[in-house]
Amino acid sequence: MSARAPRAVVFAYHNVGVRCLKVLLAGGVDVALVVTHADSASENIWFDSVASLCRAEGIACITPDSAAGTDLLAQVTAARPDLMFSFYYRHMLPASLLAVAPAFNMHGSLLPHYRGRAPVNWAVLHGASEIGATLHEMTVKPDAGAIVAQTAVPILPDDTAYEVFGKVTVAAEICLWGVLPALLAGQAPRLPNDLTQGGYFGGRKPEDGRIDWTRTAQEVYNLHRAVAPPYPGAFTDIGGQRYIIDTARLARPRDGVPAGALPPGLAVVDNRIVGLCGDGGVLLIHRLLHDGAAIDAAQLRERLAAAAPAALPPSATPD
């Protein structure tokens, strides 16, 4: 008689949830129950659906409002899991759930660095050149358990958080796939997670994307990269109107942007939309959004003139 397949309960959401759930299925794990989130109507749902995958695979899937309820605890306990996994599930699992079976979380950074929420966005904002995915033991304290496996990926100088998140999703799949046989055999490594290194970061809000043009061009560019669509975007308000940077890059000497003595902020120079920064650096803004629609240099010039007709220098208008 063949041995029973290892049984798991999986808490999962987002692209990492989908890909890591597929790894478990491919690895022969009996996924008895998946706990995910109901999509919010107020959120831009640009990522894949764990619930849809469960429907396609015939896996029981529930969407409780909280991870702390007694009903959820009863359902997880009834599934009799050998292991539990959390793949980008957004709620902390309480001690009562963690006591049901050994639990492992996939975090989108190279722990102990960038613990907490939105690690990819924070890493891009801080100009990091590397990130990755870490599978670690779950404890009541977030991202604090022993490290089981890690896979690193680069952050290139012009990568947006969206692009980096795609790399992290692949890193998470590779990380789990590589260690899964040892994990199921009870032989996976347990490496120290030195919490004196790195730090915890909180969630980010759309308002955190407000641009301070007095900062250096690299800092402003990192903010744009960290929150560029499909995230809410880096924005600036002029004359009561909000402008969101969709695509941009740092200006290079060969771009020949004659910023001159213009003050920091949005401007139109030589028929190009630019962002002038506190250190004299410039962002070339390839696509600027207002009310969800792109506006061109001529439209922006008219709006800037209307917002501050007396203050707009002649050099900031197109030839």
C-alpha positions in Angstrom: 0.0 0.0 0.0 1.4 3.4 -1.0 2.1 6.1 1.6 -0.4 8.9 1.9 0.5 12.1 0.1 1.4 14.9 2.5 -1.6 17.1 3.2 -1.5 20.9 3.4 -3.7 23.8 4.2 -2.6 26.9 2.1 -3.2 30.5 2.8 -2.6 32.3 -0.5 -3.3 35.4 -2.6 -1.8 37.3 -5.5 0.6 36.0 -8.2 3.0 34.4 -5.6 0.0 32.6 -4.2 -1.0 31.2 -7.6 2.5 30.1 -8.6 3.5 28.6 -5.2 0.2 26.7 -5.0 0.9 25.2 -8.4 4.3 24.1 -7.1 2.7 22.2 -4.3 0.3 20.5 -6.6 3.1 19.6 -9.0 5.1 18.3 -6.1 2.4 15.8 -5.1 1.1 17.7 -2.1 -2.6 17.0 -1.2 -3.9 20.5 -0.8 -7.0 19.9 1.4 -8.0 23.6 1.9 -7.1 27.0 0.5 -7.8 30.2 2.4 -7.7 33.3 0.3 -9.2 36.8 0.1 -12.2 38.1 -1.7 -11.1 40.7 -4.2 -11.9 44.2 -3.1 -13.9 46.4 -5.5 -11.8 49.4 -4.5 -8.5 47.7 -5.5 -6.9 47.6 -8.9 -6.9 43.8 -9.4 -4.0 43.3 -11.9 -2.8 40.0 -10.5 -3.8 36.4 -10.9 -6.6 34.8 -8.8 -6.0 32.0 -6.3 -9.7 31.4 -6.1 -9.9 30.8 -9.9 -7.1 28.3 -9.7 -8.9 26.5 -6.9 -12.1 26.3 -8.9 -10.1 24.9 -11.9 -8.4 22.3 -9.7 -11.4 21.4 -7.6 -9.8 22.5 -4.4 -11.9 23.6 -1.4 -11.4 27.4 -1.1 -12.8 29.9 1.5 -12.5 33.6 2.0 -13.0 34.5 5.7 -12.8 38.2 6.6 -10.2 37.4 9.4 -7.7 34.7 10.2 -8.6 34.9 13.9 -12.1 33.4 13.9 -13.0 30.2 15.6 -14.8 28.9 12.5 -11.6 29.1 10.5 -9.6 27.4 13.2 -12.2 24.6 13.2 -12.0 24.2 9.4 -8.2 24.2 9.3 -8.0 21.7 12.2 -10.6 19.4 10.5 -8.4 19.3 7.4 -5.7 17.5 9.4 -2.8 19.1 7.6 0.7 17.8 7.9 2.0 21.3 6.9 0.6 24.8 6.4 1.8 27.4 4.0 1.2 31.1 3.6 1.9 32.6 0.2 1.2 36.4 0.2 -1.8 36.0 2.4 -2.5 39.4 3.9 -3.6 38.5 7.4 -1.3 37.5 10.2 -2.0 33.9 11.4 -2.6 33.8 15.2 -0.9 31.4 17.5 -3.9 29.1 17.6 -3.6 28.5 13.9 0.1 28.1 13.9 -0.3 25.4 16.6 -2.2 23.2 14.2 0.8 22.1 12.1 4.3 23.3 11.1 3.8 26.5 9.0 5.9 28.2 6.4 5.7 31.6 4.8 7.0 32.9 1.5 8.3 36.5 1.9 9.2 38.7 -1.0 12.7 39.8 0.1 16.0 38.3 1.2 15.3 38.1 5.0 16.2 39.5 7.4 16.1 42.6 5.1 12.8 44.3 4.2 10.6 42.4 6.7 7.0 43.4 6.9 4.7 44.8 4.2 5.4 45.7 0.6 9.0 44.6 0.5 9.5 45.0 -3.2 8.1 48.6 -3.2 10.3 49.6 -0.3 13.4 48.0 -1.8 12.9 49.9 -5.1 12.2 53.1 -3.2 15.5 52.7 -1.3 17.5 52.0 -4.4 18.4 48.4 -3.6 20.2 46.4 -6.3 19.0 43.0 -5.2 15.9 41.3 -3.7 14.4 37.8 -3.8 12.2 35.4 -2.1 12.6 33.6 1.3 10.7 30.6 2.6 10.8 30.7 6.4 9.2 29.1 9.4 6.2 31.1 10.7 6.1 32.5 14.2 3.7 34.9 15.8 6.2 37.7 15.1 6.1 38.4 11.4 9.0 37.3 9.2 11.0 36.2 12.2 11.2 32.4 11.9 14.2 30.4 10.7 15.0 30.6 7.0 14.4 27.4 5.0 15.4 28.6 1.5 16.2 31.8 -0.4 16.5 32.8 -4.1 17.9 36.2 -5.1 17.1 38.3 -8.2 18.6 41.6 -9.4 16.9 45.0 -9.3 18.1 46.9 -12.4 18.5 50.7 -12.3 15.4 51.3 -14.3 13.2 48.5 -13.0 9.8 49.4 -11.7 8.3 47.6 -8.7 5.9 45.9 -11.0 8.8 44.5 -13.0 10.7 43.5 -9.9 7.6 41.8 -8.5 7.5 39.6 -11.6 11.1 38.5 -10.8 10.2 37.9 -7.2 7.3 35.7 -8.3 9.6 33.5 -10.3 12.1 33.5 -7.4 9.4 32.3 -5.1 8.5 29.4 -7.4 12.1 28.4 -7.8 12.8 28.7 -4.1 9.8 26.5 -3.1 10.4 24.0 -5.9 14.0 23.5 -4.9 13.4 22.9 -1.2 10.0 21.1 -1.4 11.3 17.5 -1.5 13.5 18.1 1.6 10.7 20.0 3.3 8.2 17.1 2.8 10.8 14.6 4.0 11.4 16.7 7.2 15.0 17.4 6.2 14.9 21.0 5.1 17.5 23.3 6.5 16.8 25.9 9.3 19.1 28.8 8.9 19.4 31.8 11.3 17.2 34.8 10.6 19.3 37.5 12.3 16.7 40.2 13.3 19.5 42.6 14.3 19.9 43.1 10.5 17.5 44.8 8.1 14.3 46.1 9.6 10.5 46.1 9.5 8.5 48.2 7.0 4.8 49.0 7.1 2.2 49.1 4.3 2.1 51.9 1.8 -0.8 54.2 1.0 -1.5 56.1 -2.2 -0.7 59.3 -0.5 2.9 58.0 0.0 3.3 58.6 -3.7 3.3 62.4 -3.4 6.5 63.8 -5.0 8.7 66.2 -3.1 10.5 67.9 -6.0 13.1 69.3 -3.7 14.6 65.9 -3.3 17.3 64.6 -5.6 16.4 63.3 -9.0 17.5 59.8 -8.0 15.2 59.9 -5.0 12.2 61.1 -7.1 13.0 58.5 -9.7 13.1 55.8 -7.1 9.7 56.9 -5.8 8.3 56.8 -9.3 9.7 53.3 -9.9 8.4 52.1 -6.5 4.8 53.1 -7.1 4.5 53.2 -10.9 1.2 51.7 -12.4 -0.4 49.3 -11.8 0.4 50.7 -8.3 -1.2 54.1 -7.6 1.7 56.1 -9.1 3.9 59.0 -8.0 1.9 62.3 -8.3 2.1 66.0 -7.9 -0.8 68.5 -7.5 -0.8 71.8 -9.4 -3.7 74.3 -9.3 -5.9 71.8 -7.6 -5.3 69.2 -10.3 -3.5 65.9 -9.8 -0.8 64.6 -12.3 0.5 61.1 -12.1 3.7 59.9 -13.7 3.0 56.8 -15.8 6.5 56.3 -17.4 9.7 58.2 -17.0 13.5 57.9 -16.7 16.4 59.9 -15.4 17.7 62.4 -17.9 21.2 61.8 -19.1 23.7 64.4 -20.4 23.1 63.4 -24.0 19.4 64.2 -23.6 20.3 67.9 -23.5 17.6 69.1 -21.2 18.3 72.8 -20.6 16.8 73.1 -17.1 18.5 76.4 -16.4 17.2 78.2 -13.4 13.7 76.8 -13.3 12.3 75.9 -9.9 11.7 72.3 -8.9 8.5 70.8 -10.2 6.8 69.9 -13.4 7.8 71.9 -16.5 7.7 71.8 -20.3 11.2 72.3 -21.8 11.8 72.1 -25.5 8.4 70.5 -26.0 9.2 67.7 -23.5 7.5 67.2 -20.1 10.1 67.1 -17.4 10.4 66.9 -13.7 13.0 69.3 -12.2 14.5 68.2 -8.9 16.2 69.8 -6.0 19.7 68.8 -7.0 19.4 70.1 -10.5 18.7 66.6 -11.9 15.8 66.0 -14.3 13.2 63.3 -15.0 12.1 62.9 -18.6 8.4 62.1 -18.3 7.4 60.0 -21.2 3.7 59.7 -20.2 1.9 61.9 -17.7 -1.7 61.2 -16.6 -4.5 63.5 -15.5 -7.9 62.0 -14.6 -6.6 58.7 -16.0 -5.8 60.1 -19.5 -2.4 61.0 -21.0 -1.7 64.7 -21.6 0.9 66.0 -24.0 3.4 68.8 -23.5 1.2 71.4 -25.1 -1.7 70.6 -22.8 0.5 70.7 -19.8 2.1 74.0 -20.8 -1.4 75.6 -21.0 -2.4 74.2 -17.6 0.8 75.4 -16.0 0.3 78.8 -17.4 -3.3 78.9 -16.2 -2.2 77.8 -12.7 0.5 80.4 -12.3 0.6 82.7 -15.3 2.8 85.3 -13.7 5.3 82.8 -12.3 5.9 80.6 -15.4 9.3 81.5 -16.9 9.4 81.9 -20.7 12.1 79.2 -20.9 9.6 76.6 -19.5 7.4 76.9 -22.6 7.9 75.1 -25.9 9.8 76.8 -28.8 
